[in-house]
Amino acid sequence: MRSSATLDADDADEVERHARGLQRRRPDVSVAVLRFANLIGPSTDTPLTRYLDSRVVPTVLGRDPRVRFLHEDDGAEALVRMALSEETGSFDVAAKDSVPLSHCLRRIGGQRLPVPASGLRVLRGLARHGRIAYASASAARSVRATMDAARWDTAPLERVLRWSPSYTSAQAFESYAGSRAAEQPPRGAGLRPVHVLALARATLGR
């Protein structure tokens, strides 16, 4: 069994290809892949939480995607239950509801920086040259990951395990936001004015 909780899209696809290959070669082995929604909770540290923790948070201009979360405790529970089963296949693991990205940023105090999708490519270029922090560099991928909240189908998992996550997306995010407020961690360095200027120039074609 393998979870795709913290993998990017390309890595997750490769994991699933290997899993399908193993299943073909070893039909006597139960092979299950869990596709986790965005894991979150008091102890979670992922590209998405680092993105949310930045002082300035780049978002896609004109879009307010809905985020599907999975509480870290529910993620661990799903892994244990699947490991103790003999089920085979690929399963989505996510809370039933979703939360607007704008709500998440308002809740934790991040300053939104709406930029066109082309502006996010500028961020990736800056990151490749080591000019910005990883949290901002991964913004494009993190935002894209939140846009597919509607595609999750958790019914197969609930059917085979007779179980569903105990936290809603809103509750899972609140557990993260509440712990973050209590600890008051320093915000990531994120974007500096020079980076905002580079984004503006790229957007205007100057």
PEGIPE-V329364 format. One record per run of one state. SS is the DSSP state (A for helix, B for strand, O for the rest). FROM is the first residue (numbers start at 1). LEN is the number of residues. If there is no record, write none. Layout:
[[SS/FROM/LEN] [SS/FROM/LEN]]
This chain:
[[O/1/1] [B/2/2] [O/4/5] [A/9/17] [O/26/6] [B/32/5] [O/37/1] [B/38/3] [O/41/6] [A/47/6] [O/53/1] [B/54/1] [O/55/1] [B/56/5] [O/61/5] [B/66/2] [O/68/1] [B/69/3] [A/72/12] [O/84/5] [B/89/5] [O/94/5] [B/99/2] [A/101/8] [O/109/2] [B/111/5] [O/116/1] [A/117/12] [O/129/5] [A/134/4] [O/138/1] [A/139/8] [O/147/2] [A/149/3] [O/152/3] [A/155/7] [O/162/7] [A/169/15] [O/184/4] [B/188/1] [O/189/4] [A/193/12] [O/205/2]]
